[in-house]
Amino acid sequence: MSVVLKSARWLLPALLLAQGCDSGGNEPEAEKTYTVRFSPQVREQTLACGTSYTDIGTSRSVIELLDFKVYVRDVTLVRATGERHKLKLEQDGTWQREAIALLDFEDGTGTCDTGSPQVRTQIVGTAPEHDDYTGLEFKLGLPPDMNHLDGATAPAPLNAPGMWWSWQGGYKFVRLDVRSRANDSYFFHLGASGCRGSVPEGFTCTSENQAAVTLTGFHPDRNQVVFDAAGLYAQLDVDRVVDGRTDTLAGCMSSAADPECPTMFEQLGLAVDGTARPLPGTFIRVR
């Protein structure tokens, strides 16, 4: 009995000490709230409602913003050592839920007659505190198991107006609509394609079109992620009028048969079939 009591005297403090350390015997890392900021731009100028932007695309056209929203998920900070820390998003009940965030770059004024005046240009969350963060990773889009919710009844931010296609189509991951000299609406809607199924049986898609973005030279306290519309349209003619045969709409709505989609997908680091390609750094870049 005395041997058992003596063992218990040293065992309890050892257990308490172990609870204060991680499995590797180290103290838990201190966490910090980080804000990842995003900036919609045309070159070095802010992209905003009610402003005209010149020298766009191959026809050197003029565009005006109509709508710009993006779903981002799995935001991850990367240290100089290569160590990755996924941002634990603030669950604010409006813009962020689980690992998903909605960015909204239009304020509903001027040409942006969207009825949604709220703007959101940042993602907020916690990660271990380090001074040597040098990179950022994130995905554009929703995970397949959340892509076919009902946008009319889903919780925020999955209920954003204009970001839901249909049960089969799912959500628009990126919606960037502009007006050019020749087209009242020139679209870019990124989403899954070739989706089939039903609510009871579930859905499958031939291309999930999940763009995985990796950026270097990024520290959340010093840098921003730029979405540069001039880069997106650099190799496109935004004044091209559709002929109704080979092209039925101005811009791209994620159809592999749409002649504008390969060029737009390339700017997100995607082939038109949804496979990964190198990110050019002209549409999405670090500032």
Disulfide bonds with the S-S distance in Angstrom:
Cys49-Cys112 2.18
Cys195-Cys205 2.04
Cys252-Cys261 2.03
